[in-house]
Amino acid sequence: MLDAVKSPRDVIEEVQSFREELCNTVNVVAKEMALRDRMNSQKVESLCAQIEAWVRNYASLLLRINASRVNHEASVSDHAELIDLRREWGVANARCNLFRVELNQWSLMRDMVHAQVAARKKRVPLYEKRQSAMDKAQVGASDDVFDWLHAILNQERQSTDAYDSGCFPDIALPNSEFHKHLHAAYRVLLAKEQTAEMRFLDVGCGGGLKVLAALRYFKDADGLDFQQSYIDTARGLLERANAHSANAFQADALTFDGYSDYEVIYFYRPIRDQDKIIEMERRIVDLAAPGTLLIAPYSGFDCRYEDLGCGRVAGAVYMAKTSQKKADYWRRRAEQTGVAVVHAEEERVPTIWTPLLTASRQSGYDIERYVQPV
Ligand SMILES: C[S@@+](CC[C@H](N)C(=O)[O-])C[C@H]1O[C@@H](n2cnc3c(N)ncnc32)[C@H](O)[C@@H]1O
């Protein structure tokens, strides 16, 4: 690579063709990543070793380019010619440096790829079985803080109309519980390769905090509530958070007819009355599209889901109009995904690594942004 650098133009051409070769190799690795457990791990390892060597060689290439530049400039005696030459080398150097910035990200990409190779035959359960005492204490404290926030954000009292209609007031499911269920549902959608369509609905959203939280996982999040003053509060919250892909609207869960618009429907026992809650569950299941993920974290639904024609994926995550066999299949597939909850990023300028990042994120893997201090 670039053994005979003669001019800045040579440098630009060589760097360009090197970049293209690297892009082609990265694309091959990305295609393998997309195969998940069926990837050819040996091929991936050997291509990664090749990329590793290229990245290392690039540092010595830069030294050689610099030496060429010094020699080139020393060979010119005319001042005007020297100025022109420096300008040309300036352009070449800028290209080289931009490419170096891209290449510097390789170590992050390499770790991300290695994690997928190592995990390709393993399964990570959708819910963790054990939690350490320290984790429990920290998560409990964090849940308390969220409960305070929940109370501060929605100071509306339950209306008489809502009470008389059998509604529960805005009582929050603990934040950490909510995230456990969202995370499990998110991984099922990853397994189903349904990442482009991720619409979430909170049936009985109260002040809207769960709708906002769901945006961390899903592209769109809506909430409906019986009580208009809760909806006004939820709208205020979503507006202040600039949550453009979230929406809150007044509706009665017992008559709402838009359940088929969502891939994930969450209902945390909104209704006190036993007959009415069963009526609501039936309506949701009847109107939801087959395979819709239902998050129902309360006792009662766990006894009724089979009669309603749902399969239980795991924990409080169920699948509408789905046999248990099929739900088990999706649980197993979801357990093969990574556990990263990918940030919905704004469009960025694509880099050589974009195909690798895209394929990895679609499988629940991402680069490690935060390195724990030791
Ligand atoms: C237990 S809270 C759940 C709050 C929030 N979803 C959470 O998980 O933190 C129940 C919410 O459901 C709403 N709700 C009750 N009955 C409803 C109905 N028939 N239609 C729509 N919302 C209802 C209540 O107003 C209340 O805000």
The ligand as a Tripos MOL2 file, in Angstrom:
@<TRIPOS>MOLECULE
LIG
   27    29     1     0     0
SMALL
NO_CHARGES

@<TRIPOS>ATOM
      1 C1        -52.9470    1.9560   36.9960 C.3       1 LIG1
      2 S1        -52.8770    3.4630   36.0770 S.3       1 LIG1
      3 C2        -51.5780    3.1190   34.9380 C.3       1 LIG1
      4 C3        -50.7030    4.3020   34.6430 C.3       1 LIG1
      5 C4        -49.5700    4.0390   33.6710 C.3       1 LIG1
      6 N1        -50.0500    3.3420   32.5030 N.3       1 LIG1
      7 C5        -48.4590    3.2330   34.3080 C.2       1 LIG1
      8 O1        -48.2750    2.0860   33.9560 O.co2     1 LIG1
      9 O2        -47.7100    3.7810   35.1110 O.co2     1 LIG1
     10 C6        -54.3710    3.2950   35.1680 C.3       1 LIG1
     11 C7        -54.7180    4.4150   34.1890 C.3       1 LIG1
     12 O3        -55.7110    3.9250   33.3070 O.3       1 LIG1
     13 C8        -56.6870    4.9240   33.0720 C.3       1 LIG1
     14 N2        -57.9470    4.2630   32.7340 N.ar      1 LIG1
     15 C9        -58.7790    3.6060   33.5720 C.ar      1 LIG1
     16 N3        -59.8520    3.1200   32.8940 N.ar      1 LIG1
     17 C10       -59.6830    3.4850   31.6180 C.ar      1 LIG1
     18 C11       -60.4370    3.3020   30.4430 C.ar      1 LIG1
     19 N4        -61.6050    2.6400   30.4400 N.pl3     1 LIG1
     20 N5        -59.9800    3.8090   29.2850 N.ar      1 LIG1
     21 C12       -58.8240    4.4830   29.2670 C.ar      1 LIG1
     22 N6        -58.0730    4.7080   30.3380 N.ar      1 LIG1
     23 C13       -58.4820    4.2140   31.5070 C.ar      1 LIG1
     24 C14       -56.7360    5.6780   34.3820 C.3       1 LIG1
     25 O4        -57.2740    6.9830   34.2020 O.3       1 LIG1
     26 C15       -55.2830    5.6610   34.8180 C.3       1 LIG1
     27 O5        -54.5960    6.7940   34.3290 O.3       1 LIG1
@<TRIPOS>BOND
     1     1     2 1
     2     2     3 1
     3     2    10 1
     4     3     4 1
     5     4     5 1
     6     5     6 1
     7     5     7 1
     8     7     8 2
     9     7     9 1
    10    10    11 1
    11    11    12 1
    12    11    26 1
    13    12    13 1
    14    13    14 1
    15    13    24 1
    16    14    15 ar
    17    14    23 ar
    18    15    16 ar
    19    16    17 ar
    20    17    18 ar
    21    17    23 ar
    22    18    19 1
    23    18    20 ar
    24    20    21 ar
    25    21    22 ar
    26    22    23 ar
    27    24    25 1
    28    24    26 1
    29    26    27 1
@<TRIPOS>SUBSTRUCTURE
     1 LIG1         1 GROUP 0 **** ****
